Amino acid sequence: MCEKLRQKHMAELFIAIDPDYQGQGVGSALMSTIIDLADNWLHLTRLQLTVFCDNHIAIGLYEKFGFVTEGKLSNFAFTEGQFLDALIMARVVN
């Protein structure tokens, strides 16, 4: 319970866009809605996420909305015979 109180100002988000709808503004619309909800309704000051290092389109989207890289997770996942690194990104407002 104490930990929840200490982190009530933050949330972790996950989004995924079907490949058939990528590049059509869906990600931007989702991020705009998430940020509006976080800033104006939930009063969150920190949003964080994890993204694979090779997902340059997603990283660009997150940077467009003010997310910055805070760290790298080496060998975060294993797929198709190889390990993938991931980034921890966050948007912090005061």
N, C-alpha and C positions, 0 to 999 in steps of 0.2 A: 504494500500500500504506500509506504513512504516513497519508494522509487517512482511510482506513478505521479505523486504530487510534485516531485522534483523535475519531472519531464512533461508537465501538462502544457508547457509553452511550445512543444515541438511535435512534429509528426514525420513519419517516413512514408514516402509514396512510391507507388509502382504503377507504371502505365505500359501498355503494349498496344500497338496499332497493327491491325491485320495488314499484311503486305499489299493487298488489293486497294487499300485506302491510304497508303503512305504517300507523302508528297502532295496531299490535297488540303493541308491545313488542319487536319484532325488533331494532330499533336499540339499545335499552337492553341487551338480552341480548348482542348483539355487542360493545358497548362494555365491558360488565362482563367478558366473557371476554378481550378484548384487554388491558384494564388488569390483570387478574389475571395473565395471561401475562407482561406487561411487568414488573410489580412483583415477582412471586414466583418466576418461572422464568428470565427473561432478565436481570433486574437492570438494566433500562433506567431511566434517570432523566428522559428527555425523550421525549415523543411529540409529533409535530407533524403538521399536516394543512392542506390548502387547501380552502376552501369558498366557493361563490359567495355574494356579499353578499345576494342576494334569497332565499336558502334559509334562511328564519327558523326553520323546524322543526329542521333539522339544526344550526344554530347553537345553538339552545336545548338540544338533546341534548348537544352537546359541552360547553356551559357547565355543564350538570347534572353532568358527569363531571370538572369541574375545569379545563377548557381555557379559556384566555384569549386574546383577540385581541392579536397582537403587531405586526401591520401590515396594510396594504391594498395590493393589487396592482391598479392602475388599468388598464382595458382588457385584462384578463387573457385574455378569450376573446371570440370573435365568433360570434354565432348569431342567426338570424332577422333579419338586417339591423341588429343593434345590438351594441355592445360591452358586456361584463359585467365588473364588478369582482369581485375575490375577496379573502377574508381569509386571512391566515396565522394559525393558532391553535396553541397548544401547551399541554401539561400538563407541568410540571416538578416533580419531587419530589427531595428530597435524602436 
